[in-house]
């Protein structure tokens, strides 16, 4: 089946397989649940890449960024206020497959 532009694909009714549960997989990789998982984008981007690669290998067609909680309020609680916006930008960039 030829690839459809994204909006056409959504309108087609064909399911789009996406990733999910990033924090769960990061926790399974050994990080404690108390971790600010969005900070991993900066601290260990290879870990984020590994999770996204696993989702692609499992058939995901759509990857979400690891920025679910990367907003100032959460970052402030984790003492990462200055890094919150950089974390969001890097999360968007790092979630793209490296061969694109």
N, C-alpha and C positions, 0 to 999 in steps of 0.2 A: 504494500500500500504506500503510495507516495506521501511524503510529509506535507501536511497542510499548515498554512500560517496559523499561529496560535489562536487568534479569535475565531477563525473558521473551525478549527479543531474543537473549541469549546461549544460552538453552535452545532456541530455535527452529531452530538450525542455519544460519540465514542469516548469511553472513560480515559481520563488522563491520570496516569499513576504518578503519585508524588511521594516525597519523603515525609518523615514525621518523627516525633519523639527524639529529637536531637539530644536533649538533656539525658534521657534514659540511656541512649547509647554511649554518651560521654561518661555517665556514671558507671556503666558496665565496663568501660575501658579502664576503670580504676580511680576515677575522680570522685571525691566525696560528694554527697548530695548537697552539702552546704556550700559547694562551689558556686561562684558567679559564673555560670557556664558561658555567658557572652564574653567574659574576659579571656576565655580560652582562645578566642579569635586572635588576640594579641600575644598571649603567653605561649601558645603552642598551635600555630596555624596548621601544622602537619596533621594534628589530631582531627581537626575539622575536615581537612581534605580527605583523610582516611575514611571518616564517616560518610561524607558525600560520595566518595568512590564506591563504598559498599552499597549505598542506595542505588547508584547507577548500575552496578553489577547485578543487583536484584531486580532491575527492570524499571526503576523510577525514570520518568521522563521530565519531571519538574522538581527542581531543588529549591528549598526555601533557605534563606540566609539564617545564620545562627545569631539573630538579633532580636528574638522575641521579647526579652526583658531588657534590652539595651536602651533604656531610656534614663533620663537624668535621675528620677526618683529612686529607681533600683540601684543605679550606679552609685548614687550618693551613699546609700546604705552600705555598699561594698567599698566605699572610699575610692571610687573610680570616676568621680565627676568629670574631670578633665579628659578622661579617655572615652567617655560615653559616645560622643559623636564620631571620634576616630574609629571606635569599635564598630559602629554601624557602617561606616564607609568601608572599612576593611572586610567586614562580614559580607557585604555585597560583592566586593571584588574577589574574595577568597572562595566564594561559593561557586564561581564559574569554573567549569572544567578547564584545566591548564592548557589543553591543546586548542582552545578557541582563540 
